[in-house]
C-alpha cells in the first residue's frame, strides 16, 4: 500500500520525515519561523503544527479549572499560554509555501478541520489522544485527504477498531507506532510492535518521543515508512514536549545507540498501555459526557451524549454501547459517563473495619461529596498549585471529627517541580518558599480538624534528573542540601514526611530518574540522621525492588519502623504503579503481617491510579480487598 502527500509517494521505500514543531514555539512566531527554517535546512519533508479550539475540546468546567486533576490543569495552563491564533497558522503556512516547503497540522477538533480545509492542507495528522475519537475521524474522512494516525495510549483492540472504521470509509491512511510519554523510557517502547501493527494495517511508521536518535534509526530498519520526531531550540524550555525533542543538530551517539536499540526492541507480542501513557491518556484523551443535566431513568440517546476532554470517563469508542442504556443515577451537565453506566450496579462505600486508622485522598472540591457518603479516620488532602490559591473555608465548613494529612504539590506554577535538594540555589530557595506556603496552609486547616494536633505533610522532596541517574559520589551532597532545607523551614505544629519513591517517576507524562529516598539503606540512614518518619508508598517501593532486585518484603520490614503513614496500591514490573489491589504482584496478606508488627499505628489511604473517578469507585474496591489484611 502507498499513499501520496504532496510530491511524496509514501510506502515505496523512502522514509517520509515529519519534523513536529507542535507547540515548541511556546507561542512565539519568531521562534516558529526559526524552527521551520532549521527543519528544512536539516532535510525534513514537512513541518507539523497543532491547532485547537479549546471550547470544542474541553468541558466548560475544565476550562474554568473547577477542581480538575493536577495533570489536566498543567496541560490546560500551557495550552492557554502557547496556542497560536488562526491568522498566525495561515501566516506560517504561507511562509512554508514561499520556501517550497510543506506545512502540515494536527486538528484536535472539528472546527480546526474546517479552518485547515480552507488553508488547503494536503493531509492530516491525528494525535494519539484522538485515535478513538470516531466523530472527529469521520469528519476527517469526509475531506478525502490522507490521514496519519499515531497509536500511542491505545490498546491493540482500539487500533483494530479504528482501522476498520477508516477502511469502511475507503480512507487512505498510515498508522504510526508510538509511546506517548515525553520522554519515553526505552523499556516501554516495544519497537517490535511495528511488525504486529503492520498485521493490522500495511502502511506503518514511527512517532518517537525517546531521547536521542538511535531508536528512530532502528524503526527505519524495521520498515517504518514515516518517521515523526519533535524538535526544539532548547530542551530546557517550559512545556512537556521539549524534553522529548531533538536539537539541531543532534550529535550521533553510536555505541549508546546500539544499546538503546537492543533495549527498545521489546518482544513485539503485547501492546500494553504504559503508566506514563495512562497519565497522558487521562490528560489529553476524550470521554463521553452528559450533553445536558440528566435524571435517573433516562434512556440515553445521541442528544444526551457528547465527546469532551479530559479522558477520565468512558471512551468515545464505547459510544454505541452506551446508547439505549437506562441511566441508574442523576447526572449534571458534562459529568463523565463511566464503565459502570454500562452495568446495572455501582460500587458504593460502606463503614470499613481496620486495625489501624484508614482514610481516603480528596481535593477541596470533592470533600463535601465524600464527607456526605463516608466517615474515615483520616482525610488526605492532595493539593495542586492552583488549590494553594483557594480559601479552604469555601469548601470546609465547621469542624470535623477525623484527622487529616496534606499531600504537598509536586508541581508548582510555571512548570516547576519541588526540589529541596537542588544544587541550583535559586531553584532550591523557590522550593523552600512554596513548601513553606504548604506548611502555612496545613496549619490553617487545623481549625477544621481540631483533633489533629500535628498534621503530617507528605512530600516528594526532589532529587530528580532528566536523562540519567545521579553518580553515586554526589548523592550524599543532595541529601545534605535537603537537610539544610529542612532546617530552614518553620515546621512548628506540623511534621514533614518524605515519600518513598520509585526509580522512574512520571513528570509531565514522561519518565525521569529519581535519586533520593529510593534505596532502603539511604532511607534508613537519613531517617536516623534527620529524625524523620516516612510515608511508605508500597507501590513506589515495589517498583524500586523490581528494578534493583531487592526483596520487597525485606524492604518493607526495614522501612516499617520509620513509617508514619501508608499509601497502598499494587504494582507490577518497572512502572506499573498504583494498580488496583490484586491486579499486581504484591502479596497483601504477607505485607499486612509485616506492617502490623513494624508500624501498627500508621494510618493509610488507598493510592489507586484514578481511584477517585466515578465517585471514588477505585477506592471502595481497594478497601473491600484490603479489609481483613491490615
C-alpha positions, 0 to 999 in steps of 0.5 A, spaced: 500 500 500 502 507 498 499 513 499 501 520 496 502 527 500 504 532 496 510 530 491 511 524 496 509 517 494 509 514 501 510 506 502 515 505 496 521 505 500 523 512 502 522 514 509 517 520 509 520 525 515 515 529 519 519 534 523 513 536 529 514 543 531 507 542 535 507 547 540 515 548 541 514 555 539 511 556 546 507 561 542 512 565 539 512 566 531 519 568 531 521 562 534 516 558 529 519 561 523 526 559 526 524 552 527 521 551 520 527 554 517 532 549 521 527 543 519 528 544 512 535 546 512 536 539 516 532 535 510 525 534 513 519 533 508 514 537 512 513 541 518 507 539 523 503 544 527 497 543 532 491 547 532 485 547 537 479 550 539 479 549 546 471 550 547 470 544 542 475 540 546 474 541 553 468 541 558 466 548 560 468 546 567 475 544 565 476 550 562 474 554 568 479 549 572 473 547 577 477 542 581 480 538 575 486 533 576 493 536 577 495 533 570 489 536 566 490 543 569 498 543 567 496 541 560 490 546 560 495 552 563 500 551 557 495 550 552 492 557 554 499 560 554 502 557 547 496 556 542 497 560 536 491 564 533 488 562 526 491 568 522 498 566 525 497 558 522 495 561 515 501 566 516 506 560 517 503 556 512 504 561 507 511 562 509 512 554 508 509 555 501 514 561 499 520 556 501 517 550 497 516 547 503 510 543 506 506 545 512 502 540 515 497 540 522 494 536 527 486 538 528 484 536 535 477 538 533 472 539 528 472 546 527 480 546 526 478 541 520 474 546 517 479 552 518 485 547 515 480 545 509 480 552 507 488 553 508 488 547 503 492 542 507 494 536 503 493 531 509 492 530 516 495 528 522 491 525 528 494 525 535 494 519 539 489 522 544 484 522 538 485 515 535 478 513 538 475 519 537 470 516 531 466 523 530 472 527 529 475 521 524 469 521 520 469 528 519 476 527 517 474 522 512 469 526 509 475 531 506 478 525 502 485 527 504 490 522 507 490 521 514 496 519 519 494 516 525 499 515 531 497 509 536 500 511 542 495 510 549 491 505 545 490 498 546 491 493 540 483 492 540 482 500 539 487 500 533 483 494 530 477 498 531 479 504 528 482 501 522 476 498 520 472 504 521 477 508 516 477 502 511 469 502 511 470 509 509 475 507 503 480 512 507 487 512 505 491 512 511 498 510 515 498 508 522 504 510 526 507 506 532 508 510 538 509 511 546 506 517 548 510 519 554 515 525 553 520 522 554 519 515 553 523 510 557 526 505 552 523 499 556 516 501 554 517 502 547 516 495 544 519 497 537 517 490 535 510 492 535 511 495 528 511 488 525 504 486 529 501 493 527 503 492 520 498 485 521 493 490 522 494 495 517 500 495 511 502 502 511 506 503 518 511 508 521 514 511 527 512 517 532 518 517 537 518 521 543 525 517 546 531 521 547 536 521 542 536 518 535 538 511 535 531 508 536 528 512 530 534 509 526 532 502 528 524 503 526 527 505 519 530 498 519 524 495 521 520 498 515 517 504 518 515 508 512 514 515 516 518 517 521 515 523 526 520 526 531 519 533 535 524 538 535 526 544 539 531 550 540 532 548 547 530 542 551 530 546 557 524 550 555 517 550 559 512 545 556 512 537 556 514 536 549 521 539 549 524 534 553 522 529 548 525 533 542 531 533 538 536 539 537 539 541 531 543 538 530 543 532 534 550 529 535 550 521 533 551 517 539 553 510 536 555 505 541 549 508 546 545 507 540 546 500 539 544 499 546 538 503 546 536 499 540 537 492 543 533 495 549 527 498 545 526 492 541 521 489 546 518 482 544 513 485 539 507 480 542 503 485 547 501 492 546 500 494 553 498 501 555 504 504 559 503 508 566 506 514 563 501 513 557 495 512 562 497 519 565 497 522 558 491 518 556 487 521 562 490 528 560 489 529 553 484 523 551 476 524 550 470 521 554 463 521 553 459 526 557 452 528 559 450 533 553 445 536 558 443 535 566 440 528 566 435 524 571 435 517 573 431 513 568 433 516 562 434 512 556 440 515 553 440 517 546 445 521 541 442 528 544 444 526 551 451 524 549 457 528 547 465 527 546 469 532 551 476 532 554 479 530 559 479 522 558 477 520 565 470 517 563 468 512 558 471 512 551 468 515 545 469 508 542 464 505 547 459 510 544 454 505 541 454 501 547 452 506 551 446 508 547 439 505 549 442 504 556 437 506 562 441 511 566 441 508 574 443 515 577 442 523 576 447 526 572 449 534 571 451 537 565 458 534 562 459 529 568 463 523 565 459 517 563 463 511 566 464 503 565 459 502 570 453 506 566 454 500 562 452 495 568 446 495 572 450 496 579 455 501 582 460 500 587 458 504 593 462 505 600 460 502 606 463 503 614 470 499 613 473 495 619 481 496 620 486 495 625 489 501 624 486 508 622 484 508 614 482 514 610 481 516 603 485 522 598 480 528 596 481 535 593 477 541 596 472 540 591 470 533 592 470 533 600 463 535 601 461 529 596 465 524 600 464 527 607 456 526 605 457 518 603 463 516 608 466 517 615 474 515 615 479 516 620 483 520 616 482 525 610 488 526 605 488 532 602 492 532 595 493 539 593 495 542 586 498 549 585 492 552 583 488 549 590 494 553 594 490 559 591 483 557 594 480 559 601 479 552 604 473 555 608 469 555 601 469 548 601 470 546 609 465 548 613 465 547 621 469 542 624 470 535 623 471 529 627 477 525 623 484 527 622 487 529 616 494 529 612 496 534 606 499 531 600 504 537 598 504 539 590 509 536 586 508 541 581 508 548 582 506 554 577 510 555 571 512 548 570 516 547 576 517 541 580 519 541 588 526 540 589 529 541 596 535 538 594 537 542 588 544 544 587 541 550 583 540 555 589 535 559 586 531 553 584 532 550 591 530 557 595 523 557 590 522 550 593 523 552 600 518 558 599 512 554 596 513 548 601 513 553 606 506 556 603 504 548 604 506 548 611 502 555 612 496 552 609 496 545 613 496 549 619 490 553 617 486 547 616 487 545 623 481 549 625 477 544 621 480 538 624 481 540 631 483 533 633 489 533 629 494 536 633 500 535 628 498 534 621 503 530 617 505 533 610 507 528 605 512 530 600 516 528 594 522 532 596 526 532 589 532 529 587 530 528 580 534 528 573 532 528 566 536 523 562 540 519 567 541 517 574 545 521 579 553 518 580 553 515 586 559 520 589 554 526 589 548 523 592 550 524 599 551 532 597 543 532 595 541 529 601 545 534 605 542 540 601 535 537 603 537 537 610 539 544 610 532 545 607 529 542 612 532 546 617 530 552 614 523 551 614 518 553 620 515 546 621 512 548 628 505 544 629 506 540 623 511 534 621 514 533 614 514 526 611 518 524 605 515 519 600 518 513 598 519 513 591 520 509 585 526 509 580 522 512 574 517 517 576 512 520 571 513 528 570 509 531 565 507 524 562 514 522 561 519 518 565 525 521 569 530 518 574 529 519 581 535 519 586 533 520 593 529 516 598 529 510 593 534 505 596 532 502 603 539 503 606 539 511 604 532 511 607 534 508 613 540 512 614 537 519 613 531 517 617 536 516 623 540 522 621 534 527 620 529 524 625 524 523 620 518 518 619 516 516 612 510 515 608 511 508 605 508 508 598 508 500 597 507 501 590 513 506 589 517 501 593 515 495 589 517 498 583 524 500 586 525 492 588 523 490 581 528 494 578 534 493 583 532 486 585 531 487 592 526 483 596 520 487 597 518 484 603 525 485 606 524 492 604 518 493 607 520 490 614 526 495 614 522 501 612 516 499 617 519 502 623 520 509 620 513 509 617 508 514 619 503 513 614 501 508 608 499 509 601 497 502 598 496 500 591 499 494 587 504 494 582 507 490 577 514 490 573 518 497 572 512 502 572 506 499 573 504 503 579 498 504 583 494 498 580 488 496 583 489 491 589 490 484 586 491 486 579 499 486 581 504 482 584 504 484 591 502 479 596 497 483 601 496 478 606 504 477 607 505 485 607 499 486 612 503 481 617 509 485 616 506 492 617 502 490 623 508 488 627 513 494 624 508 500 624 501 498 627 499 505 628 500 508 621 494 510 618 493 509 610 489 511 604 488 507 598 493 510 592 489 507 586 491 510 579 484 514 578 481 511 584 477 517 585 473 517 578 466 515 578 465 517 585 471 514 588 469 507 585 477 505 585 477 506 592 471 502 595 474 496 591 481 497 594 478 497 601 473 491 600 480 487 598 484 490 603 479 489 609 481 483 613 489 484 611 491 490 615 
